[in-house]
Amino acid sequence: MLAMSPNQRKSFFEGNTMEDGRKERGVVDIRGQAAADKIKQDVYRLEEFRRGKRT
């Protein structure tokens, strides 16, 4: 997840609609909004840690 671009990460969480109209479900659809928010917070903390901003 940390290597994903912002667009890839958005697609991962929110899902993606294919050209033929089918929708790939994202984390929000599969696990729910609360779980997706928790994962986003964890990823944000990991990014901050990698940048050296340890809290």
C-alpha positions in Angstrom: 0.0 0.0 0.0 2.8 2.4 0.7 4.2 1.9 -2.8 0.8 2.8 -4.4 0.2 6.1 -6.1 -2.6 8.2 -4.7 -4.9 7.2 -7.6 -4.2 3.5 -7.0 -4.8 3.9 -3.3 -8.1 5.7 -3.9 -9.2 2.9 -6.3 -8.1 0.3 -3.7 -10.3 1.9 -1.0 -13.3 3.0 -3.1 -13.3 0.4 -5.9 -13.1 0.9 -9.6 -15.5 0.7 -12.5 -14.3 -1.3 -15.5 -14.8 -0.3 -19.1 -17.5 -3.0 -19.5 -19.5 -1.5 -16.6 -18.5 -4.1 -13.9 -17.4 -2.7 -10.6 -14.4 -3.9 -8.6 -15.3 -3.6 -5.0 -13.0 -1.6 -2.8 -12.1 -2.0 0.9 -15.0 0.2 1.9 -17.5 -2.1 0.1 -15.9 -5.3 1.5 -14.9 -4.3 5.1 -17.1 -1.2 5.7 -16.3 2.4 6.2 -15.0 2.1 9.8 -12.4 -0.6 8.8 -11.3 1.4 5.8 -10.8 4.5 7.9 -8.7 2.5 10.4 -6.5 1.2 7.6 -6.1 4.7 6.1 -5.0 5.9 9.5 -2.5 3.1 9.8 -1.1 3.8 6.4 -0.8 7.5 7.2 1.1 6.7 10.4 3.5 4.4 8.5 4.1 7.1 5.9 4.9 9.6 8.6 7.2 7.1 10.2 9.0 6.4 6.9 9.5 10.2 6.5 11.2 10.4 9.9 8.4 12.2 11.7 8.1 9.9 14.6 5.5 10.8 17.2 
